Amino acid sequence: MGDAILEVKHLKKTFKNITAVKDLSFEVKRGSFFAFLGENGAGKSTTIKMIAGILPPDSGVILRDGKDISRFSEKERIEEQKKFGLVFQNSVLDSPLSVKENLLTRARLYGMKKEDAERRIEELANELSFTSLLKRPLKPFSGGERRRIDIARALLLKPKLLILDEPTTGLDPETRKALWGELERLRKEENLTLFLTTHYMEEAEDADDVIILEKGEIAAKGSAEELRKKYTKTYLHLYGVKKEELTLPNPIEKTSSGVRITCRGSEEAYSLLSMHPEWLSRFEVKEGGMDEVFLQVIQNKERTE
């Protein structure tokens, strides 16, 4: 299956009479940005818990770095966990402890020497901008500050794969942007593989691979670019132009500031502009984003059931 850091094969999990995950198969390429999307209850968190070894599957195989996680000995499990980072939806930090105490406890749990752990904590504090917080207890921290520490905790052992389960929920736009800038840097410089679940669809706009899950099954998959091409439309907005002035075969809608022309991709939009240079001073081309992709996939899935 190529250079996959994670492979999931025919995974299934049922709780009483509810099948949360149905025969799920996918792979995550090493060093890639993988987005795992779906509505609440789609099976994302259940799948992540199985990948992490927290929850056993009813059937199926999970391979991390080519190794079946169900066959790990206790020693192998501990060693493999060092290559795997997980940021949960809810913080797992101990509020009464200081930032440094939280991180040292985690590092020592996995056998890091104290001097190595302190050196690594300093590196992460500089990279994620929380040096001034190291000696402070976590209890009064904001959501953004806690998130930085949660991510630092997951990165302590320099994992090859980092799973982020809705990591930016509740954060302000500036903090979200800063966190994503640092994660993308780590991916490019250290070949870190990112596995993301999120309700902020714009965070998946540059994903190498995307899976949209619906009721435990894959409703759509492909790169973000491929899914945008398949499920979204391109709109050519003309400002100060009246609908009755245009004679085009394309669908045209009147807007408060002009018209919106539906096109079959950006190529057609720019072709229309080349044929009508008088529009060049008052146009805008807008392509659909992952929000539109997600809505189209979920709605199509609902209509076919």
N, C-alpha and C positions, 0 to 999 in steps of 0.2 A: 504493500500500500504506500510505497514511497517513504520519504523521510518524515514519518509521523511521530510526534512526541506523545500523542494520545490517540488510541483507537477504541471505539465503542462498537460492539457487535451484538446485535439482536437483544438489546437490553429490555427487560420487562420488570415492572414492579406493580403489585396490586395491594391495596389496603381494603380489607373486607370485600365489599362488592364493587369497589372503584379501582379501575386500572389507571394508575397515574402515568405510567410509561409503557408504550406499546411497541415492541419489536424495533427499538431505536438503534440505528447504526450511523456512525459518522467518524471522521478522523480530523485531527488538528495537526497542521504542519508545523514543524519546528521553526521558531522565530516569527511565526505569523500572528496576525491580529484576528481572532475568531470571535464572532458575535453570536450569542445564543439567545434568541428573542422569543417572546410569547407573552400572552396575557397572564394575569394571576391565575394560578391553578392549572397552567398548561403542562406542568411537569418539570420545569427548569430546576427548581431547588431540589426536588427529589433526585434528579439526574446528577446534580452536583454532589449531593451527599453520597451517592453510590460511587462516583468517581473518586471522592476523597476517602472512601473506605469507612465512612461513618455509618452507612446503611447498606446492608447486603441486598443484591438484586435477587429476584425470584429465579431469573434465568438470564443468560447472556454472559459476555466476556468483556472485561475492561483491561486494556493493555496500556501501561505507562512506560514509555521508553522500551516498548516491545515486551514487557514483562507482565504476566497475568497477576493482578493484585490479589486475587483470591488465593494464590499459592505462596504468598510471602510467608516466611518464618517471622517470628517476632523481631529478630535482629535485622532481617531484610526490610521489614516494614518500617522500622525506625530510620534505617539508612535511606530508603526511598522517599520518606517524608521530607528529608532534607532537600530534595530536588523539587519540592512541590509546595507552593504557597497558596493560601486561601484567605480571602478577605470576605467575611460574612456580611449579610445585610445588617445585622446588629453587632455592635462592638463587643469584643470578647475581652476587653481590657479590664483590669482590676482598678476601680476608681480611687480607692484610698492610697494606692501606691503612686510614686512619682513615675514620670515617663521612663526615666532611666531604669528604675527598679522593675517596671513591667517588661522592658526589653531584655534586661539582664536575666530575668527569670526564664523567659522564653529561650534565650540563647543557651543558658546553662542546662535547661531541660534536655536539649539535644546535644549536649556534650562539648560545647565550645569552651575553650579555656577563657578565663576571666579577661586576660589582657587582649585576646583576640576579639572577644565580645565587645569590650569597651571601644576598641579601635573601629569595629564595624558600626557600632551605634553612632560614633562621631561622624563617620562617613555618611550615614543615612540622614543624620540631623542636618548636615550641610546640604545634602542633595534635596531633601524635602522641606528645608527651611523651618526646623523646629529646635535649633540649638538653644534658644533662649527659654525653651519650655522644659528642658531635660530634668531639672530639679524640682519641678512643680508637680503636685498631685493632680490626677486627671479629673477629679470630681467637678471642678467649675468650668471645664473646657467646653468650647463651642463644638458643634457638629463637625465643622471643617477641620478644627485642630485634632479632634479624636480620629477623624478619617486618615489624616496624615500619619498618625501613630499606628493605626491599624495596618496601613499599607507598609510602614516601616517594619512592623512585627513580621509580616508575611515575607518581607525581603531579606530578613536578617541572615539567612543561610544561603543567600544567592541562588534561589531556586531557578530551575530551567523553565518551569511552567507556573504562571500566576493566574489563579481563578479569582475573578472580581464579581461578586454577587451583588449587583446594584450598589456599587461603591460610592456613588455621588448623590444618592437620594437625600434630599433636604439641604444640599449645599448651595451656596450662592454662586452665580455664574462665574465670578472672578476666581473663586476657590476651585471650582470644577475645571476651569481652563488651566489653572496652574498645575493641578494634579495630573491632568492628561498630558500636559507638556512634559512633565517629568517621566511619566510612564512610557511615552513614545520615545524619549531619549534612551531610556533603559532598553527598550526593545531594539533600537537601532545599534546602540553601542555594545550591549551585552548579549544580544540575540535572545532576549527574554521573550517567551511565548505568552501572549495575553489571551485569556478566555473570559469574555465579558457577558454578563447578563445586565440589562438595563431597561428602564422605561423611557429614557431620554433617547429617542431614535436618532437624533443628530450625532450621538456619540458613536454610532455604528456606521457613519457615512463613509469612512475610509477602510472598513473591514475587508481583509483579504477573502474571508469566507464568512457567510451568514447562514444560520439555520433559523427558521421561524417555526416554532412549535405550537401546535394546537391540539389540545386534549391528548397529550402524550405522544403525538405523531408528528412527523415532519410535514408541514404544509407547504414549505418552499425552501430552496437552498440555492446557493451560488455566491459569487462575489457581490459586494454592495453595488458595483457598477452594473453587473449583469441583471440584478433584480430591479434596479431603477429602469433599465432599458425595457424590461419585460412588463413591469407593472405600472409605470408612471407615464405621464404625458409631458410634452414640452409646450410652453405657452409663450407666444409672442405678444407682448403688451405694447400697444401704440397709444401714446398720450396726445390728447387734443385732436383725435381723429374720430369721425362719426361713422357708425355702423353702415349707414345708407350710402356712404361714399365708396364702400368696398365691394368688389365683385370677385369673390374667391370661392373655390369649392370647399374650403376648410370651414369647420364650425366657428362662428364668430359670436362673441357675447359682448353686450354693452356693459361698460364699467362706469364708475363715477367720474373717472378721469379720461376715458377714451374707450378702447375696445381690447378684447382679449381673443387672440386667434389660436386655436388648438392645432398643433403641428405634430408630425410623425418624427420626432427627434429634433435636435438642434440643427442638423444639416438642412432640413426643410425650412426651418425658421430663417437661417442665414441666406438660404437660396431666395426666399421671398424678399428679404431685405436688399439683396443684390439686384433684384428686378425692380425694386421701388426705392431708389436712392433718396427720394423725398422724405422717407420715413427715418432716415439715419440719425436725425437730430432729436428724435423723440420716441425711442423704443427701449425695450428691456426684454431679454430672453430669460425665462425662468424654467428650470427643469425640476421635476418632482424629486422629493427627497425620500429618506427612509420612512418618515411618517406616513407618506402616501403609499409606499410599498406595503408597509405593515397593515394598513387599513384595507387595501385592496386584497391582500392575501387572506386575511381573516374573513372578510365579507364573501370572497369567492368560496372559501371553505364552508362557510355557513350555508350558502346557497346550494351547494352540491350535496349536502347531507339531508 
